[in-house]
Amino acid sequence: QKIAEKLLALFPSMILHWLKKSGSPITPDVQDPENFSIAERIVKGLGIHERNAAQIVDRVMILYAEHDLNASTFAARVTASTQADFYSSVCSALSTLRGPLHGGALAGTIELIDSFSAPRDAAHYVRSALARGQILSGFGHRVYRKDSEGGGDDPRSTMIKAWASELAQTDKKT
């Protein structure tokens, strides 16, 4: 348990340092006040000062942590079941995030969105991709499918959209 707590404590610093070194346009403040929660350290490190932002990030992290048996959780469990050490199990879990069908879906989505110079280009691309039966990375979900009554959305998305809207109302720059 001490190893898990140590890794969780380091998590915000790792994210902020990675952003700083990756050439991100975001310039994080990598100072970590000890009395902040994990979400507060991430939000404040990104320079976001809206008072409800940390609470929203906290909720989103809980939603993702409690999201069934996904690929990264499965990988960590398989590695741990071989009696490998905790660090190896975490590395296995993190490695699955690179794949385009798990955490890497977001990277593909961001690349796709950045490739459009105007909204009409996006609309044209999406229509033609759907007409060809092409899967659009980051849109839809492998498990949660739309049914004839409109159900089947990823239950997290409804909550995250509402929270993002709440945050956007607080500060138009966020």
Disulfide bonds with the S-S distance in Angstrom:
none
